[in-house]
Amino acid sequence: VRSLDLDEWTQRQVDTMKLGGNGNARQFFRQHGFTDLYGSKSEKKYKSKAATQYRQELKKLVDAEAVKRGEIVDAASASSSNGTNGVAATTNLLENLELASQKSTQ
């Protein structure tokens, strides 16, 4: 747990919170078949296949934001989310989450 007032945040951490967050994580988990978000043990949830995929996708999104700002992203990250591919991945995931949200409210 981090404090907004007492701790310092890097831009990547801020991006992670903006792009990730509880709402987007819940949507991602539901889209990937993990429906017991509140009743299951935390360890099971956070070590699930859906959680691993979410962390990977979130890293791609954060790397894409860093590329947009002109930051150099390490070679391993760049190969998975470089330039416009990373930006496209960011747009794609966020659009998918938005569509899923709209469907669930209808």
C-alpha positions as CSV (number, residue, x, y, z in Angstrom):
1,V,0.0,0.0,0.0
2,R,1.3,3.4,-1.0
3,S,0.3,6.8,0.2
4,L,-0.5,9.6,-2.3
5,D,0.8,12.2,0.2
6,L,3.7,10.4,1.9
7,D,5.3,8.5,-1.0
8,E,6.9,9.5,-4.2
9,W,5.6,8.0,-7.4
10,T,7.4,7.5,-10.7
11,Q,5.6,8.3,-14.0
12,R,5.5,4.6,-14.8
13,Q,3.7,3.9,-11.4
14,V,1.2,6.7,-12.1
15,D,0.6,5.3,-15.6
16,T,0.1,1.8,-14.1
17,M,-2.5,3.1,-11.7
18,K,-4.3,5.1,-14.4
19,L,-4.3,2.3,-17.0
20,G,-4.8,-0.5,-14.5
21,G,-6.9,0.1,-11.5
22,N,-9.6,-2.0,-9.9
23,G,-12.3,-1.4,-12.5
24,N,-10.2,-2.4,-15.5
25,A,-8.7,-5.3,-13.6
26,R,-12.2,-6.6,-12.7
27,Q,-13.3,-6.3,-16.3
28,F,-10.3,-8.1,-17.6
29,F,-10.7,-10.9,-15.1
30,R,-14.4,-11.3,-16.1
31,Q,-13.6,-11.3,-19.8
32,H,-11.1,-14.1,-19.1
33,G,-13.5,-16.3,-17.2
34,F,-12.5,-15.5,-13.6
35,T,-15.9,-14.7,-12.1
36,D,-15.3,-15.2,-8.4
37,L,-13.6,-11.8,-7.8
38,Y,-14.8,-11.3,-4.3
39,G,-15.3,-14.7,-2.7
40,S,-12.0,-16.4,-3.6
41,K,-8.7,-16.3,-1.8
42,S,-6.4,-13.5,-2.9
43,E,-3.6,-15.9,-3.6
44,K,-5.7,-17.9,-6.0
45,K,-6.9,-14.8,-7.8
46,Y,-3.5,-13.1,-8.1
47,K,-1.7,-16.2,-9.2
48,S,-4.4,-17.2,-11.8
49,K,-3.8,-17.3,-15.5
50,A,-6.0,-14.2,-15.9
51,A,-3.9,-12.3,-13.4
52,T,-0.7,-13.2,-15.3
53,Q,-2.2,-12.1,-18.6
54,Y,-3.4,-8.8,-17.0
55,R,0.0,-8.0,-15.7
56,Q,1.5,-8.7,-19.2
57,E,-1.1,-6.5,-20.9
58,L,-0.8,-3.8,-18.3
59,K,3.0,-3.7,-18.8
60,K,2.5,-3.3,-22.6
61,L,0.2,-0.4,-21.9
62,V,2.6,1.3,-19.6
63,D,5.5,0.7,-22.0
64,A,3.4,2.3,-24.8
65,E,2.8,5.3,-22.7
66,A,6.5,5.6,-22.0
67,V,7.2,5.4,-25.7
68,K,4.6,8.2,-26.4
69,R,6.5,10.4,-23.9
70,G,9.8,9.6,-25.8
71,E,11.2,7.4,-23.0
72,I,13.5,4.6,-23.9
73,V,12.0,1.2,-23.1
74,D,14.2,-1.8,-22.4
75,A,14.8,-4.2,-25.2
76,A,12.6,-7.0,-23.8
77,S,9.7,-4.5,-23.5
78,A,10.3,-2.9,-26.8
79,S,10.1,-6.1,-28.7
80,S,6.6,-6.7,-27.3
81,S,5.2,-3.2,-27.5
82,N,7.4,-0.9,-29.6
83,G,6.2,2.3,-31.3
84,T,2.9,2.2,-32.9
85,N,2.3,-1.5,-32.1
86,G,2.4,-0.6,-28.4
87,V,0.1,2.3,-29.0
88,A,-2.3,0.1,-31.0
89,A,-2.2,-2.5,-28.2
90,T,-3.1,0.3,-25.7
91,T,-5.9,1.5,-27.8
92,N,-7.2,-2.0,-28.5
93,L,-7.2,-3.1,-24.8
94,L,-8.9,0.1,-23.6
95,E,-11.5,-0.1,-26.4
96,N,-12.2,-3.7,-25.5
97,L,-12.6,-2.9,-21.8
98,E,-14.9,0.0,-22.7
99,L,-17.1,-2.2,-24.9
100,A,-17.3,-4.8,-22.2
101,S,-18.3,-2.2,-19.7
102,Q,-21.0,-0.9,-22.0
103,K,-22.4,-4.4,-22.6
104,S,-22.5,-5.1,-18.8
105,T,-24.5,-2.0,-18.1
106,Q,-27.1,-2.7,-20.8
